[in-house]
Amino acid sequence: MRWKWLFVFYWKRLLKSKLYVGASILFFVLLLVRFVLFFSDDMNAGMEYSGDLPSEVFMLVQIVSLFYIVWFYFLYSNELRYGVSSWFADGYRILLEKMSALLAVHALCQGIMLMMSYGVFSLVYLFVGVEPSDLYLSLLRFLAVYQFGPLVLTVLYGVIIALLLETKKVSFFAILLVWILTGPMTTELFIDLSKTVHARDWASLLFIGKHAIQRAYDSYIGFEVDRGGEWKWAAWFLSLVGLALLSSIRFTQTRKERNAVLKALLIFPFLIVLTAYHSLQTNTKAFTRADQTTELEEYRRMPQTIKADLRYRIQSYDISLHGSRAVVRVALSQLETNRPTFQLYHLYPLHSIEADHQPVKFTRNGDLVTVWLPKRTSTLTFSYEIVDTALIPYTNGRIVLLADRAWYPKRRASHMYQAYEYQVAGTRAWDGAFTDQFVPNETYTFTLNVDGDVLFCNVPKRGTVYRGKAQAVTLIKGQGHQLVDQGYEITYPADWPHMAERAPTVIHQMEKTFRHVQQIASTAVSSLPNKIVFSSSGLSSFMAHDHLVYNTNFFSIGTYHMERDYYEKMLRLSVPPKGSRIMYNEWISLATRWLMQKNDLPVIDWSSKSEWFESQPSSVKKQIEAIYQAFQPLDVDQKQQCLRTWYANMDDGWTWDRILEMMQEVNGVGGRH
């Protein structure tokens, strides 16, 4: 009964507090200001990254939490100052009841604020045109973890500081220190440290915010929210409750009370370690900078020239995916070796390989698996685990298995990803690409038996399985939508708005650009694939005969055709590399400008070269600059002829001088007419 009266008492105190209510109102005022600034920026017109909008709460939570901590400190320190609880025989119990009642009142208020924030974000999503889906439910979960959770803990910060320091002046320094070290902006304040922390490092438990606050949503994967974040909040809550009990021991009035508190505290370390361990085991690697950096670093260290034996052919695949368990049966033909080599993602634990139902020995070298066969066989069965990694995230049952990833055994002689070095302004830099950006032309018969809801698969569904011929398979289980327009099956992320209205324009522009590309080079595919998967981030881009995966890198898909990056990407997706790397990249650079000029774009920068230009010797740089100077004054048709001749003849023997001569010849012929 007394606890109920305390709850009502603190509820009234809270509603009458100008500081608490003012801070709560300030939260929504700042949120509305951020929305106004966001929508007034023309760069955000397309809203292809509206999923990142909830990241606005991190700064607001950081600001508001300071006011909450100060108010709770003053409230509780003043009560301790007068020592009212010591007037009663059960004074320590009253002290604990006050703490719990204050926590309950604050949690209720934050629950109300959570629902108000959820309502505001939902209305904004509906206003910009984001279609109803489970994205809205995961939005509530995201706000619960990153808004409700940190703000609820502010009452414990204030109470603990009051219990330890009471009304001492040093308490204000303690409040400031706690506010800085425990806020959701910690990862940005200490970015040099946070970007080295992996998702499953113990150090990740030291901050309650996200690994990178600017990025809250990945296409098809969803918001950065998982059981790991919820377990982490539970570990923080238990730690703070335990610290509050420990700080309150000096207010106990009897030995029985002290012993009871000490016995209770003995349980807390076990619970804290248990929740922290569960947090580390369930943290996703999808959004951590350190995990991605480490994985790419592994590829940089992998030897690029490895002996591989590909003296065999693959007839068909039978793939079974149930949960994280993958079983792939590969039917072979023309097997002329007892040591066949396959490509399989090195971070996927490979449990066994069987030949004719008998386990066989195998060795792994990066992404390459060598099978040691005692005798020739017609089938191999691979059993392995699909796990969460930085390059192929797997969280909340959502995963994007792209055709350019080695998520099933492939007949390849290289790793899945290749890193390379180049120079920018004299500085050494690294980049890389997936080796299957241009999928080999061989086709196989695929049969896929997959549990759960599949959003996209380029292999047609027949009954309960997916079966058909394809170069490679892309499988997406995640948040997204699909539509059909002009014969194209379009898959797009759940946070993309108004795609039904914009799809005709997008498809028309892609068809037009692809036809223009075919005027200057032979493309890897004869026509634009009729299955297109769009994304804003997280996915690579590639083009196969039957489907295209296209990542806009946060550009608006409706206006992307006005940007240079669009034309460069279409060229790189459809035109296979030839000749030397620098010559191919300079051809791409000039072809991009030709495409922009052909589409009457007003601003074309003729001076910039490819990223490989800076790493070239001075003599080569002068030759390239001369080619740019010779190319610029040509008319559109002459440029088209130059680019077509350049690409057709480009090989290791094709020289810069020969290209320059060819351009001068074209210019001379055009000038005489």
PyMOL commands that set and color helices and strands:
alter all, ss='L'
color gray80, all
select helices_A, chain A and resi 2-16+18-39+42-44+50-82+84-87+91-128+135-152+154-165+170-182+186-189+191-194+202-206+227-247+249-251+255-282+289-301+499-518+560-562+564-574+581-598+613-615+618-631+636-649+656-672
alter helices_A, ss='H'
color red, helices_A
select strands_A, chain A and resi 217-218+222-223+313-322+325-333+341-343+350-355+358-359+361-365+368-372+379-385+394-395+398-401+417-424+427-434+444-450+456-457+461-462+465-470+475-477+480-485+488-493+531-535+542-543+548-551
alter strands_A, ss='S'
color yellow, strands_A
deselect
rebuild
show_as cartoon
